[in-house]
Amino acid sequence: MIKSVKFLKDAKEAIEQVSSVVQQLNAVQEIADNNQRLINVMQNDLQDILNSPYIKPNEVSRVMESFDAIVQNSLETVDFIDEVLSSDYLKMSDAERAEILKVKEQESKQMVSTITTKTKRYRDIISFRKMQDKVNNRETDY
């Protein structure tokens, strides 16, 4: 009976460790996916926004700064995750690591939301200015 209890206790601990590792892997994968989304936005959408004739030269630096801040935060997150996943980071348990990674995963999701909102806002500005330009420069047949 005692051997069975010990075996079950050991099995429970092993399952909890595996569960924690799986949670860590899922969180890291989600953060990596979000960083990939950020890279895609920077490569495609940001270039389109900056190359638009409807974005004024003095606005380009503001646009770049707002996106740059998000990229810097993303890079810091990746560095921090690397430290957290190192074997002896502050002698953390797997559960503590998993909790920190979940927090970083949420921050990563927020970053994607922010970048999506900013991209949409700049696209809306471009669309509005384009429409405004068409209205102001239309031919009249009076």
C-alpha positions in Angstrom: 0.0 0.0 0.0 2.8 2.5 0.9 4.6 1.7 -2.4 1.4 2.4 -4.3 0.9 5.7 -2.6 4.5 6.7 -3.2 4.2 5.6 -6.8 1.1 7.6 -7.3 2.7 10.6 -5.6 5.7 10.3 -7.9 3.5 9.9 -10.9 1.5 13.0 -10.0 4.7 15.1 -9.6 5.9 13.8 -13.0 2.6 14.8 -14.6 2.7 18.2 -13.0 6.2 18.8 -14.3 5.3 17.7 -17.8 2.2 19.9 -17.7 4.3 22.8 -16.6 6.8 22.2 -19.4 3.9 22.0 -21.9 2.5 25.3 -20.6 5.9 26.9 -21.0 6.3 25.6 -24.5 2.8 26.8 -25.5 3.5 30.3 -24.0 6.9 30.5 -25.8 5.2 29.4 -29.1 2.5 32.0 -28.7 5.1 34.7 -28.0 7.1 33.6 -31.1 4.0 33.7 -33.2 3.2 37.2 -32.0 6.7 38.3 -32.7 6.4 36.9 -36.3 3.2 38.9 -36.7 5.1 42.0 -35.6 7.8 41.2 -38.2 5.2 40.8 -40.9 3.6 44.1 -40.0 7.0 45.9 -40.0 8.0 44.4 -43.4 4.7 44.9 -45.2 2.2 47.3 -43.6 4.7 49.8 -42.2 6.5 50.2 -45.5 3.1 50.8 -47.2 2.3 53.4 -44.6 5.6 55.2 -44.8 5.6 55.1 -48.6 2.2 56.7 -48.9 2.1 60.2 -50.3 -0.6 61.0 -47.8 1.8 60.6 -44.8 3.5 63.9 -44.3 7.3 64.0 -43.9 7.1 65.3 -40.4 4.8 62.4 -39.5 7.2 59.7 -40.7 9.4 60.1 -37.6 6.4 59.9 -35.3 5.2 56.7 -37.1 8.6 55.2 -36.8 9.0 56.0 -33.2 5.6 54.5 -32.2 6.4 51.2 -34.1 10.0 51.3 -32.8 8.9 51.4 -29.2 6.8 48.2 -29.8 9.8 46.5 -31.5 12.1 47.4 -28.6 9.6 45.9 -26.1 9.4 42.8 -28.2 13.2 42.4 -28.2 13.3 42.9 -24.5 10.7 40.3 -24.0 12.6 37.7 -26.1 15.8 38.5 -24.0 13.9 38.1 -20.8 12.3 34.8 -21.9 15.8 33.5 -22.7 16.9 34.4 -19.2 13.8 32.8 -17.6 14.2 29.6 -19.5 17.9 29.3 -18.5 18.2 26.4 -16.1 19.1 28.3 -12.9 17.3 31.7 -13.3 16.7 32.7 -9.7 16.2 29.1 -8.8 12.7 29.2 -10.1 10.3 26.3 -10.1 8.7 25.2 -13.4 5.4 26.6 -12.1 6.9 30.0 -11.4 8.5 30.0 -14.9 5.2 29.1 -16.5 3.5 31.9 -14.6 6.0 34.5 -15.8 5.8 33.1 -19.4 2.0 33.4 -19.2 2.3 37.1 -18.2 4.8 37.7 -21.1 2.4 35.9 -23.4 -0.4 38.3 -22.4 2.0 41.2 -22.9 2.8 39.8 -26.3 -0.9 39.6 -27.3 -1.3 43.2 -26.1 1.6 44.2 -28.4 -0.1 42.5 -31.4 -3.3 44.3 -30.5 -1.5 47.7 -30.2 0.3 47.2 -33.5 -2.9 46.2 -35.2 -4.7 49.3 -33.9 -1.8 51.6 -34.9 -1.7 50.1 -38.4 -5.4 50.5 -38.8 -5.3 54.1 -37.5 -2.6 55.0 -40.0 -4.4 53.3 -42.8 -7.6 55.2 -41.9 -5.6 58.4 -42.0 -4.3 57.6 -45.4 -7.7 56.6 -46.6 -9.3 59.8 -45.3 -6.6 62.0 -46.8 -6.9 60.2 -50.1 -10.6 60.8 -50.2 -10.1 64.4 -49.1 -7.6 64.9 -52.0 -10.1 63.5 -54.5 -12.8 65.8 -53.2 -10.6 68.8 -53.2 -9.2 68.1 -56.7 -12.2 66.9 -58.5 -13.3 68.4 -61.8 -16.6 70.3 -61.8 -18.9 70.6 -64.8 -21.0 73.6 -64.0 
